[in-house]
Amino acid sequence: MESENIEEEETFKTFVIPDNTRMEEHTIVVDGDIIIGNHSVIKYGVIANNSILGERVELSGDLISTSDVRIDIWSQIGGNVKTDTNAYIGEFVTIDGKLIVKGDLDIGNDVRINGGFEAKGWIVVRNPIPVIVYLFLYVSELLRLGKDEEVEKALEDLFEDDFEALGVNNMIVPNGSKVSIDSIRVPSKASIGSNCRLVGNIRASSLIMENETTLYGSIRTIQDITLGKDNIIHGNLVSRGNVYIAEGTHILGEVNAESINIHENARVDGVMRAQDGIIFEREEDNVMSYQELMTLDV
């Protein structure tokens, strides 16, 4: 039970990119929900299912959701906000574009909407519950106290019908993250799904990437980097820990790490440097050292 609590708590500290996420020229397209933590800066627009933004979040483009939108206090949206259902806007939020709500609008005081708004349902002027604080702080406290039933009820109340999907195919951006076309900087771990298209140099404490994802950028970590099958990295891998590269993955740059474990059918265009050595994995799961590979007659 304790290990499950730790795992759930870590979920909201890890930068999670779900399967099929695409970073386009001006927009991040998520095949699921997105949760953006407090004080994060996202130099993109977002298209998602449910969208939850914390306090003082900066989003440069449009925010488009097929389900609910929840924006906490002092956040800034650089484009339009559109939702097919309900919107909950906290105090002192600024929306540079237009707010379009096909359902109900729950809005706080001193909200600035420069492009005007449309709402087809009820409009209530009050300060909505700061959802992201409730999610990141209150839920974490319940987890520490071991109150699993209260945690489950809180999440059910928060996400209603979408509770079962929480963490399954959702993008989670921890507090203080910065995402732009040049870089993706996160305070802790990064977990990337399969079949994604990402842009920017990633900086994280450690990183795990699934299969068939393309990254136009480099990866730099303090701890391990683990890459699954058939990924393409248009940059370098730099780690103070270990690097694991699975079959079919192509690194167009260099690899520098404490140690490197690479499948024989993976490809690295640049130089590989590892203080503790390089191990090549064969199909039959046997391994051979870099020095042994160099003695082969090719």
VEXBA-677245 format. One record per residue (C-alpha): residue number from 1; residue in one letter; x, y, z. Coordinates in Angstrom, 3 decimals. Example, Ala and Ser with C-alpha at 12.3 -4.5 7.8 and 13.67 -1.06 7.14 Angstrom:
VEXBA-677245
<1,"A",<12.300,-4.500,7.800>>
<2,"S",<13.670,-1.060,7.140>>
This chain:
VEXBA-677245
<1,"M",<0.000,0.000,0.000>>
<2,"E",<2.827,2.415,0.868>>
<3,"S",<4.543,1.788,-2.486>>
<4,"E",<1.274,2.558,-4.315>>
<5,"N",<0.991,5.867,-2.452>>
<6,"I",<4.533,6.821,-3.408>>
<7,"E",<3.873,5.913,-7.038>>
<8,"E",<0.712,8.062,-7.209>>
<9,"E",<2.454,10.981,-5.502>>
<10,"E",<5.380,10.779,-7.930>>
<11,"T",<2.954,10.916,-10.874>>
<12,"F",<2.351,14.616,-10.308>>
<13,"K",<6.076,15.368,-9.975>>
<14,"T",<6.980,13.674,-13.260>>
<15,"F",<6.725,15.407,-16.621>>
<16,"V",<4.510,13.021,-18.581>>
<17,"I",<3.980,13.125,-22.343>>
<18,"P",<1.385,10.516,-23.367>>
<19,"D",<1.284,8.465,-26.572>>
<20,"N",<0.561,10.280,-29.854>>
<21,"T",<1.366,13.776,-28.538>>
<22,"R",<2.397,16.211,-31.276>>
<23,"M",<4.258,19.485,-30.882>>
<24,"E",<3.294,21.455,-33.971>>
<25,"E",<4.492,24.910,-34.995>>
<26,"H",<2.319,26.795,-32.512>>
<27,"T",<0.314,24.099,-30.718>>
<28,"I",<0.720,21.031,-28.509>>
<29,"V",<-1.912,18.441,-29.455>>
<30,"V",<-2.677,15.932,-26.684>>
<31,"D",<-4.714,12.764,-27.165>>
<32,"G",<-6.190,13.070,-23.663>>
<33,"D",<-6.239,15.610,-20.813>>
<34,"I",<-3.552,18.120,-19.839>>
<35,"I",<-2.641,19.239,-16.317>>
<36,"I",<-0.238,22.195,-16.065>>
<37,"G",<1.271,22.943,-12.661>>
<38,"N",<1.719,26.312,-10.967>>
<39,"H",<4.190,28.880,-12.328>>
<40,"S",<4.776,26.938,-15.561>>
<41,"V",<5.495,28.694,-18.851>>
<42,"I",<4.208,27.077,-22.059>>
<43,"K",<5.200,28.931,-25.235>>
<44,"Y",<2.553,27.068,-27.248>>
<45,"G",<-1.173,26.760,-27.570>>
<46,"V",<-2.859,23.553,-26.396>>
<47,"I",<-5.506,21.259,-27.858>>
<48,"A",<-6.724,18.613,-25.398>>
<49,"N",<-9.748,16.977,-23.803>>
<50,"N",<-9.945,18.416,-20.244>>
<51,"S",<-7.506,21.277,-19.597>>
<52,"I",<-6.433,22.198,-16.058>>
<53,"L",<-4.061,25.121,-15.501>>
<54,"G",<-2.592,26.073,-12.139>>
<55,"E",<-1.743,29.439,-10.599>>
<56,"R",<0.293,31.936,-12.623>>
<57,"V",<0.574,29.706,-15.665>>
<58,"E",<1.615,31.436,-18.887>>
<59,"L",<0.231,29.918,-22.086>>
<60,"S",<1.223,31.723,-25.267>>
<61,"G",<-1.392,30.418,-27.725>>
<62,"D",<-4.989,29.210,-27.880>>
<63,"L",<-6.454,26.809,-25.320>>
<64,"I",<-8.961,24.497,-27.027>>
<65,"S",<-10.738,21.712,-25.108>>
<66,"T",<-13.424,19.230,-26.050>>
<67,"S",<-14.354,18.984,-22.342>>
<68,"D",<-13.958,21.271,-19.315>>
<69,"V",<-11.433,24.088,-18.940>>
<70,"R",<-10.203,25.066,-15.465>>
<71,"I",<-7.818,28.012,-15.127>>
<72,"D",<-6.514,29.050,-11.714>>
<73,"I",<-5.779,32.567,-10.438>>
<74,"W",<-3.352,35.016,-12.060>>
<75,"S",<-2.818,32.827,-15.147>>
<76,"Q",<-2.359,34.383,-18.593>>
<77,"I",<-3.612,32.983,-21.895>>
<78,"G",<-2.086,34.560,-24.989>>
<79,"G",<-4.856,33.493,-27.383>>
<80,"N",<-8.467,32.302,-27.392>>
<81,"V",<-10.046,29.875,-24.925>>
<82,"K",<-12.657,27.508,-26.380>>
<83,"T",<-14.492,24.629,-24.704>>
<84,"D",<-17.340,22.382,-25.826>>
<85,"T",<-18.574,22.066,-22.221>>
<86,"N",<-17.921,24.185,-19.073>>
<87,"A",<-15.260,26.695,-18.047>>
<88,"Y",<-14.012,27.608,-14.571>>
<89,"I",<-11.914,30.793,-14.558>>
<90,"G",<-10.211,31.995,-11.362>>
<91,"E",<-9.615,35.559,-10.185>>
<92,"F",<-7.197,37.885,-11.998>>
<93,"V",<-6.901,35.617,-15.057>>
<94,"T",<-6.101,37.385,-18.325>>
<95,"I",<-7.268,36.033,-21.700>>
<96,"D",<-5.881,38.034,-24.628>>
<97,"G",<-8.304,36.522,-27.118>>
<98,"K",<-11.958,35.469,-26.940>>
<99,"L",<-13.587,33.094,-24.442>>
<100,"I",<-16.114,30.721,-26.062>>
<101,"V",<-18.017,28.373,-23.731>>
<102,"K",<-20.732,26.059,-25.022>>
<103,"G",<-21.759,25.091,-21.486>>
<104,"D",<-21.735,26.953,-18.142>>
<105,"L",<-19.223,29.621,-17.158>>
<106,"D",<-18.023,29.902,-13.545>>
<107,"I",<-15.837,32.984,-13.370>>
<108,"G",<-14.029,34.898,-10.633>>
<109,"N",<-13.661,38.618,-10.030>>
<110,"D",<-11.232,40.852,-11.916>>
<111,"V",<-10.934,38.517,-14.906>>
<112,"R",<-9.831,40.315,-18.080>>
<113,"I",<-11.048,38.936,-21.425>>
<114,"N",<-9.764,41.242,-24.131>>
<115,"G",<-11.678,39.618,-26.997>>
<116,"G",<-15.037,39.316,-25.239>>
<117,"F",<-16.865,36.091,-24.428>>
<118,"E",<-19.760,33.836,-25.416>>
<119,"A",<-21.454,31.396,-23.048>>
<120,"K",<-24.542,29.366,-23.948>>
<121,"G",<-25.198,28.094,-20.415>>
<122,"W",<-25.401,29.681,-16.968>>
<123,"I",<-22.917,32.380,-15.967>>
<124,"V",<-21.926,32.548,-12.292>>
<125,"V",<-19.580,35.276,-11.046>>
<126,"R",<-17.613,33.968,-8.054>>
<127,"N",<-14.159,32.600,-7.316>>
<128,"P",<-14.056,28.949,-8.455>>
<129,"I",<-12.185,26.410,-6.345>>
<130,"P",<-8.429,26.560,-7.122>>
<131,"V",<-8.390,23.131,-8.710>>
<132,"I",<-4.678,22.734,-9.256>>
<133,"V",<-3.847,23.551,-5.625>>
<134,"Y",<-6.464,21.047,-4.517>>
<135,"L",<-4.947,18.444,-6.831>>
<136,"F",<-1.243,18.927,-6.104>>
<137,"L",<-1.287,19.820,-2.415>>
<138,"Y",<-4.426,18.413,-0.815>>
<139,"V",<-4.237,15.089,-2.644>>
<140,"S",<-0.523,14.770,-1.828>>
<141,"E",<-1.267,15.372,1.846>>
<142,"L",<-3.954,12.678,1.841>>
<143,"L",<-1.520,10.282,0.218>>
<144,"R",<1.061,10.941,2.912>>
<145,"L",<-1.571,10.244,5.542>>
<146,"G",<-2.523,7.006,3.813>>
<147,"K",<-6.147,8.050,3.258>>
<148,"D",<-6.638,6.288,-0.060>>
<149,"E",<-10.443,6.363,0.060>>
<150,"E",<-10.470,10.161,0.520>>
<151,"V",<-8.000,10.529,-2.361>>
<152,"E",<-10.182,8.457,-4.662>>
<153,"K",<-13.296,10.444,-3.735>>
<154,"A",<-11.476,13.762,-4.234>>
<155,"L",<-10.313,12.758,-7.688>>
<156,"E",<-13.762,11.449,-8.585>>
<157,"D",<-15.313,14.781,-7.577>>
<158,"L",<-12.673,16.662,-9.534>>
<159,"F",<-12.699,14.715,-12.785>>
<160,"E",<-16.157,13.069,-12.540>>
<161,"D",<-16.539,10.736,-15.540>>
<162,"D",<-12.890,11.151,-16.519>>
<163,"F",<-11.505,9.846,-13.187>>
<164,"E",<-10.631,6.417,-14.568>>
<165,"A",<-8.584,8.017,-17.335>>
<166,"L",<-6.440,10.091,-14.948>>
<167,"G",<-2.773,9.390,-15.610>>
<168,"V",<-3.509,6.887,-18.377>>
<169,"N",<-3.186,9.062,-21.454>>
<170,"N",<-2.793,12.531,-19.984>>
<171,"M",<-0.051,15.112,-20.231>>
<172,"I",<1.201,16.242,-16.826>>
<173,"V",<3.404,19.333,-16.548>>
<174,"P",<4.857,19.700,-13.006>>
<175,"N",<5.127,23.024,-11.177>>
<176,"G",<7.723,25.402,-12.586>>
<177,"S",<8.240,23.684,-15.937>>
<178,"K",<9.195,25.669,-19.036>>
<179,"V",<8.287,24.458,-22.529>>
<180,"S",<9.244,26.356,-25.680>>
<181,"I",<10.301,25.575,-29.237>>
<182,"D",<13.942,25.680,-28.072>>
<183,"S",<13.818,23.734,-24.833>>
<184,"I",<11.769,21.586,-22.470>>
<185,"R",<12.995,22.165,-18.903>>
<186,"V",<11.370,20.203,-16.087>>
<187,"P",<12.292,20.055,-12.388>>
<188,"S",<12.403,16.268,-12.062>>
<189,"K",<11.827,13.117,-14.143>>
<190,"A",<10.450,12.926,-17.683>>
<191,"S",<8.379,10.092,-19.125>>
<192,"I",<7.588,10.108,-22.855>>
<193,"G",<5.179,7.754,-24.582>>
<194,"S",<5.152,6.182,-28.026>>
<195,"N",<4.514,7.679,-31.459>>
<196,"C",<5.126,11.288,-30.369>>
<197,"R",<6.609,14.196,-32.308>>
<198,"L",<8.506,16.570,-30.007>>
<199,"V",<10.595,19.709,-30.525>>
<200,"G",<13.182,21.177,-28.155>>
<201,"N",<16.190,20.235,-26.059>>
<202,"I",<14.999,18.275,-23.024>>
<203,"R",<16.530,18.914,-19.585>>
<204,"A",<15.376,16.598,-16.794>>
<205,"S",<16.774,14.628,-13.859>>
<206,"S",<16.118,11.367,-15.751>>
<207,"L",<14.196,10.310,-18.851>>
<208,"I",<12.322,7.284,-20.156>>
<209,"M",<11.059,7.198,-23.749>>
<210,"E",<8.866,4.459,-25.184>>
<211,"N",<8.844,3.497,-28.894>>
<212,"E",<8.646,5.191,-32.308>>
<213,"T",<8.965,8.766,-31.016>>
<214,"T",<10.840,11.507,-32.870>>
<215,"L",<12.591,14.290,-30.952>>
<216,"Y",<14.046,17.295,-32.759>>
<217,"G",<16.508,18.170,-30.038>>
<218,"S",<18.992,16.812,-27.510>>
<219,"I",<18.503,15.159,-24.122>>
<220,"R",<20.523,16.094,-21.032>>
<221,"T",<19.990,14.431,-17.639>>
<222,"I",<21.707,13.928,-14.303>>
<223,"Q",<20.519,10.347,-13.980>>
<224,"D",<19.697,7.599,-16.513>>
<225,"I",<18.310,7.896,-20.042>>
<226,"T",<16.322,4.902,-21.326>>
<227,"L",<15.179,4.834,-24.961>>
<228,"G",<12.846,2.176,-26.360>>
<229,"K",<12.666,0.825,-29.916>>
<230,"D",<12.686,2.755,-33.208>>
<231,"N",<13.047,6.258,-31.755>>
<232,"I",<14.812,9.043,-33.667>>
<233,"I",<16.744,11.697,-31.728>>
<234,"H",<17.952,14.663,-33.812>>
<235,"G",<20.589,15.658,-31.273>>
<236,"N",<22.941,14.474,-28.551>>
<237,"L",<22.447,12.392,-25.410>>
<238,"V",<24.338,13.679,-22.370>>
<239,"S",<23.957,12.021,-18.968>>
<240,"R",<25.884,11.689,-15.732>>
<241,"G",<24.201,8.313,-15.333>>
<242,"N",<23.690,5.371,-17.687>>
<243,"V",<22.224,5.415,-21.195>>
<244,"Y",<20.191,2.491,-22.582>>
<245,"I",<19.385,2.457,-26.307>>
<246,"A",<17.073,-0.238,-27.662>>
<247,"E",<16.832,-1.874,-31.084>>
<248,"G",<16.165,0.337,-34.089>>
<249,"T",<16.698,3.668,-32.323>>
<250,"H",<18.737,6.243,-34.248>>
<251,"I",<20.772,8.973,-32.508>>
<252,"L",<21.920,11.573,-35.029>>
<253,"G",<24.348,13.182,-32.582>>
<254,"E",<26.817,12.045,-29.908>>
<255,"V",<26.286,10.028,-26.729>>
<256,"N",<28.150,10.937,-23.532>>
<257,"A",<27.388,9.057,-20.304>>
<258,"E",<28.783,7.157,-17.338>>
<259,"S",<28.052,3.925,-19.197>>
<260,"I",<26.273,3.026,-22.444>>
<261,"N",<24.214,-0.074,-23.162>>
<262,"I",<23.194,-0.161,-26.831>>
<263,"H",<21.527,-2.765,-29.045>>
<264,"E",<23.613,-3.863,-32.036>>
<265,"N",<20.793,-2.787,-34.376>>
<266,"A",<20.628,0.721,-32.955>>
<267,"R",<22.557,3.518,-34.676>>
<268,"V",<24.595,6.426,-33.355>>
<269,"D",<25.996,8.819,-35.977>>
<270,"G",<28.344,10.653,-33.627>>
<271,"V",<30.981,9.634,-31.102>>
<272,"M",<30.087,7.536,-28.051>>
<273,"R",<31.958,8.262,-24.819>>
<274,"A",<31.446,6.358,-21.572>>
<275,"Q",<33.743,6.372,-18.547>>
<276,"D",<32.611,2.908,-17.421>>
<277,"G",<32.494,1.405,-20.894>>
<278,"I",<30.116,0.565,-23.729>>
<279,"I",<28.150,-2.678,-23.976>>
<280,"F",<26.563,-3.872,-27.232>>
<281,"E",<23.550,-6.159,-26.982>>
<282,"R",<23.124,-8.897,-29.591>>
<283,"E",<19.847,-10.417,-30.754>>
<284,"E",<20.482,-13.532,-28.665>>
<285,"D",<20.791,-11.262,-25.587>>
<286,"N",<24.525,-11.893,-25.318>>
<287,"V",<26.673,-8.808,-24.893>>
<288,"M",<30.050,-7.766,-26.206>>
<289,"S",<32.307,-4.895,-25.304>>
<290,"Y",<33.227,-2.029,-27.593>>
<291,"Q",<36.785,-3.345,-27.809>>
<292,"E",<35.540,-6.816,-28.898>>
<293,"L",<33.345,-5.266,-31.573>>
<294,"M",<36.289,-3.365,-32.983>>
<295,"T",<38.198,-6.644,-33.515>>
<296,"L",<35.487,-8.059,-35.771>>
<297,"D",<36.304,-8.340,-39.477>>
<298,"V",<33.758,-6.094,-41.181>>
